[in-house]
């Protein structure tokens, strides 16, 4: 692990253009390769595993949560800030790497939020290692397959159409992946391509990780958040997740938000998360 430093590359630029102070940054090694860990705030640790596109910047949701909790956001292999996805060949490889990453980041036994791709892996960790997660928040998690409402194949679309598919307001995704002033243009593009490759390695072609076989093992209190305008995974899958999880679950719709509700409605998602964690 390297010494902490403040993150660079304007990670705190909000979707609306306002500036936010950045988190501290450190690296941990998973399988001999570095994975970035961003951290900000005080109090009980709260882990965050990002969705499609990862975290090229520190987003408004984490800024909101860091006012109340010590937010720790490790980068999954292949996502911005991390390498190593090309060494993960099976679902088991991904799940073990995620557990190792959470442990190395100091999140063993902490509350955990997982969004989209990160939600699928957060659910796996909670199912297989119950003591790794205290309380679980899943925001439009992937990992299930329903033939009546299959996941939209976002791997097959042109990159320029991705923002309008993952967010109700495409500008919110555009703001996340917009190259900061001073960042190398080629490396910034490679970072986005690498993130897409990592997601495909885990989820292609149908987004089915056989998670349905393990959801009953989740006994943790779980909050399921879903944007009502999700164009990747039907909000109706929230009921399937809830019915399969053995622990107490809550479902909350985020009006007007798309698949990445954390980007479209950071205040609504943040309020829902903190309210749930305060009473669960």
N, C-alpha and C positions, 0 to 999 in steps of 0.2 A: 504494500500500500504506500502511496506517495503522500507527502504532506499536503494538507488542505491549502487551497488557493481559491480566489474568487474567479468564477467562470467568466470567460471572455466571449466575444462574438455577439454581444447585445442579447443574451438570452432572456432579458427581462422586457423586451419590447412587446407591448400588448397588442392584441388584434386591432384595437381602436386607435393605436398610434401612441398611447401614453407610455411613458418610461417607468419601469419598475427596477428596483435594485435586484441584482442577480444573487443566486445562491452561491455557497461555497462548493468547490469541486475537488474530488479526490478520485483515485483509481483503485480498483481492486482487481485481482487476477482470477480468472475463471478458466481452467484448463490451460494455464500458462499465458493467456492473452488478457489485455487490459479491458476493463469495462468501467465506464465513467459512472460516478455516483454524485448526484447533485443533492444538496441539503440546505434547508433554511427553516428558521423558526425555533421555538423552544417548547418544552413540555414532552408529553408522551410521543414516541415515534409513530409515524403514519406512513406506510409504504405506498408507492405508486408505480404501477406497471402500465406504460403507455400503450395506446392503440396504433392504428395504421399511421405510418410515418414516423412513429417514435417521438422523441423530444429534441428536435434541433434547437429549440429555444425554451426558456422557462416561461410557461404559459400562465394566463390569468387565474385559472383554477388553483394551481399550486400556490400562487401568490396569496389567494384568498384563504386557503387552508393553513398556510404558514403563519397567519396571524393568530391562530389558536393552537396549532400543533407543530411538532418538529417533523417537517415533511422530508422524506428521504426517497429520492427517485433514481433507482439504478437503471442503467440502459441494458436492455436485453441484447444478447449477441447479434451482431449485424446491424443493429439500430444505431442512430446517431450517438457517437461517443463510445462505441464498442465494436469489436471484431469477433470472429470465431463462429459465425453461423454456418460457414461451409464445413465445419467439423461436426456438426450436429446432423446425423443421418436418420435418426428415428425419433418417434414421439418420446420414447424414454430418455433419449439424449437431451431433448429440449426441457423436459420436466426436471431432470437431475440438474441441468445447468441453471435453471431458474431457482431451484432450492439453494444451490451453492451460492448464487448471486445474492439472494435475500439474506443468507447467513453472513456472507462477507460484508454486506452493507450494514449489518447490525439490526436486521429486521426480524430475527427469530422471535416468534411469539407476539409480534406486533399486529396492530390493525393493518389491513391491506386493501387497497383499491386496485382493481384491474379493469382496464378499458379495452373492449374489442379483442384484439390479439392478446393483449396483456390480461384480459379477463379470462380467456380460455386457460392460460397458464396459471393464473392465480387460483382458479377453481381446482385445477389438478393438484396444486400444492396442498390446498386445504383438504382435499379428499384423501390424499395419500399420507400426509404428515399432519394430523389434526392439531398438534400442539405448535406447529409453525405459525399458525394464524389465529389471532384472537377473535376479531370480528371482520367479516368479509363484505366488501362492496363491489358489485359487478355492474359495470356500465356497458350495456349492449354486448355481452360476451359472445365470442365465437366458440366453435367447438362442437355444436350439435348440428345434426342434419335432419331436416324434415322434408320429405319429398313433396308435400303439399305446399310448402313455402320455403324453397331452397334459398341459400345465400346467393346474393348477386355476385357473379364472378368478376370481382374488381381487378383480377390479374389480367383479364382479357381486354380491358378498355384502354383507350389512349390516355397517357398521363395527363393531358390537358383537361380531360373530362373528370378526373378523380375528385377535384374539390367540390363540384356540384353533386357528386354521388355520396360523399362522406359527410358533408355538412349541409344543413338547410340554407345557410348563408355561405356560399363558396369563399367569400372574402376572409372568413375566419381560418380556413385551411391555408389559403394563399398567404396570410400573414404569418402562419407558423413556419412555412417552408421558404418564405422570401429570404433571399441571400442578404445577410447583414453587410453593412458597409465595411470594407476591409477584408472580408472573407474571400478565399480563393474560389473563383467561379467554377473551375473544373472539379475541385475537391467537393464543393457544396453539391454539385449535381451527382457525383459518385456516391455521396452519402445517401441521397434519396433513392438511387437505384439499388444500393446495397440493402436499404430497409425493405424495399419491395421484394427483393430476392429472399430476404430472411423470412418474410411473411409467407411467401410462396413455398418455401422449403418446409414450413410447418403445416400449412393449411391447404395447399393446392391438391386436387382441383375443386373439391366440394366443401371445404371447410370442416370436414368431419374428422375429429380426432378421437372418436369413440368415447368422448367424455361422458356420454349418457350412461355408460356402464359403471361409472365411478361417482356420479353425483350423489347417490344415496349415502355415500360415506362422509359427506359434508354435514357435520353436526353444529358447525359454527353459526351464530346469528348472522344472517345474510340479508343485505339490501340489494335489490335488483332495480336499477335505473335504466329507463329506455326512452329515447327521443321519439316523440309521436310521428316524426317525419323520417324515420330511419329507412333508407333505401338500400341498405346492405342486408340487414337481417330483420325480419318482421317483428314488431313489438309483441306479437302474439306468442313468441317463443318465451317470453318472460314467465308465462303460466307453466310451460313445460319445465323450465328450470326450477321454479318454485315447487311444483308437485314432486319433482325428483329429489330435491334436497331434503334431508331428514331433519335438519335444524330449523329453528324458527326463521321464517322469511317475510320480508315486506317487499311489495312492488310499488314503485312510484313512477308515473309517467312524467316526462319533461316536455311540456307543451312547446311546439314549434321547433324543437331541436332535431337534428339529424342523427346519423349513426354516432358521430363523435360529439355527443352531447356536452362533453367537457369543454369543447371549443365553442359550440354554439351558445351554450347557456352556463357559463362558469359560475355565476352567482347562484342560480337555481340548483345546480348540482352541488356546489359547495354547501349551501344551506341544508340540503337534504342529507348530505354525508354527515355534517356536524350534528344535526339533530338526531340522526340515527345512532351515531356513536355516543351521544350524550345520554341515551336512554336504554340502549341495548345491553 
